[in-house]
Amino acid sequence: MARTTGSRADITGPLVRQAARGLFARHGYAAVTMRQIAAAVGVQAGTLYAYTPDKQGLLAGLLIEHMDLLLAAWDDRPGDPPLVRLERFARFHIAYSLDHPDEVFLSYMELRSLTPENHAAVTALRRRYEDALTAILRDGARAGVMRVADARLTAMALIAMLTGVTNWFRQGGRLDRTAVADHYWGLVRGAVGAG
């Protein structure tokens, strides 16, 4: 099919990803059709295939892009004290999650919708992020400033707790983002025995 009059690759491609991200997050991957994505962008359904091989490729691309951006944004400083690094991680994760709620939601809820190959690619990226926190926890335990029986398990639990903020936080609510991050940092400190 021909490109819709007035559409441009540098504009339409990002619009396709944005529309798919929003629709997948609101309705679920399985419930969304390529026609719905095309309608949201204002192009013919066939036009989407200039930007993605199929709906599965679109989902995988969104999840991989999210993890790539997350990993690029995270800045660990291994020379800093472990508790400083842990606080930086906690505050970073909360801020990033609140800035990208649809991406975070898809990353957790639609991982199951990926083909085995795409699932492996996304989980490899997720593992790199989890490993970053695991390294901080191991360093803290070695330095005697954290009590962590299983660094990997603790990392997974902390990430799940921190990510949960996207389920309930609302801008303009009782707590602002800074207060939420402060409270969560207290919870993280307690979880690793750093009270």
N, C-alpha and C positions, 0 to 999 in steps of 0.2 A: 504494500500500500504506500501511497505517496505521503510525504510529510504534510501535515496540516499547514495551510498557508500561514506564513508568519512565524512558524516554529523554527527555533535555532537549536543546534546540538548543545551549545554551551549553556543555554537556558533551559531547554526541555529536559535534558538528562537529570539535572538536579531537581527539577520539579517532579519528575517521575519518582525519584527516590523519596522526596519529601511526602508526596501523596501516598505512596505505598507504605511508608513508615507510619503515617498517621492512621491510615485505614487498617493496617495490620494490628496496630496497638489498640484501636477502638473496637474492632470487630473480630479479630483473630485471623491468622493467616489462612486457615481452611475456608473461612466464610467469604473471603475477598476474591473477586475475579479480576482478571486483567482488564475486562471492560469497565469495571468500576474505577480502577486506577486511571485508565485512559480518560474516562469522563471527568474525573477530578482534575486532571491536567488540562483537559480541553483538546485532546487529540483523538485520532482514530485508534482503535485497539491495536491494529497492525503496526502502528507507529512505535509502540512500546518495544517491539522486537529489534529496533535499531539501537536500543539502549540496554537490553538484557536478553539473554537467550530464552528465558522463561520465568515463571513466577518463583520457582525454587532458586534460580540464579539471582533474582532480585532480593529475596530474603537473605540468602547467604552473603551477598554483597553488602547489604545493610549491616549485618552482624559483624562481618569482618571489618568493615569501615569503622564501626563503633569501637571495636577492640583496638584497631590500629591507632585511632585518635586518642583513646584512653591511655594506651601505652606511651604514646608520644608526649602526652601531657604530664604524665607522672614523672617526677624528678626526685629520685632518692639521692641522698648524699651520705654514702657509707661512712665517711669520716666523722659525721655528727654522732652524738650520743644516741643510743637505741631509743630512749624514751622520746627524744626530740623527733627522731625519724618516725616513730609510731604515731605521735600526735600529728605530724605533717600528713601521714598517710590517711588517718581518720578524717581530718578536716578536708583533705583533697577529695577523698571518696564521696563524702557527703555533698560537697559543693558540685562536683562533677555530675553526680547522680541527679541532684536537683535541677541542674542546668540541662540535662538530657533525659528527662523522664521516659519518653517514648522509646528511646534507644535502650535504656536500662530494662524497661518492661519486656521489650522484644527479646533482649539477650537472655532473660530468664524464662519467659513463658513460651517462646517459640523455638528454643534450641531443639526441642523434641520434634519439630516439623522438618528438620534438615535431613537430607540424605546422609548416609554414613560418611561419605567423603567430605561433604560440607561440614558435618558435625565434627569430624576430626580436625578440620582446619580451624574452626572457631574454638574448639576446646583447647587446642594447642596454644592459641593466643591467650585464652583465659588462664591457662596454666602459668604462662609467663607472669601475668599480673598477680596471681595467687602466690607464686614463688617469690615475688618481690616482698610481699608481706611476711611470708614464712621466713625469709632471710632476716628481716628485722627482728622477728620474735626469737629466732635462734641466737642472734647477736645479743639480744636483751637477756636471755637466759644465761648465756655464757658470761655476760658481764655481771650477773647476779642482781640485776635491777628488775627482772620479770620472773614470775614463776609460771612456767609453761611446760606441762607434761608432754604434750604432743603439738609441736609447732604447726604442722600441716593442718591438723584438725582445728586448732585454735584460729588459724588464718581463715579457714572456710567459715567458721562460726562468726568471726568478726565481720567478714565481708557480707555475710547474710544479714547480720544485725544492721550494719551501716546502710546497706542497700534498702532495707525496709523503710527508711525514711520517706522514700518516694510514694509509699502507699498511703501515708496519712498527712504529710506536710502540705499546708496550703498557705500561699503568700497572703499576708494580712491576718493570719491566725494569731492565736495567743502568744506564740513564740516566734521571733524572727529567726532568720538563718543562723546568725551568730550565736544566739542563745541555744538553738538546737545543736549546733556543733559543739558548744561548750558542754552541754549535758551528755552528748554522746561520747565526748572525750573522757568524761568522768566514768562512764560505763566501760569504755575500753580499758582505761587504767585499772579499774576494779577487776575486770576479767583476766588480766594478766598479773594480778597480785601486786600492782604498783600503787594501789590506793592513793 
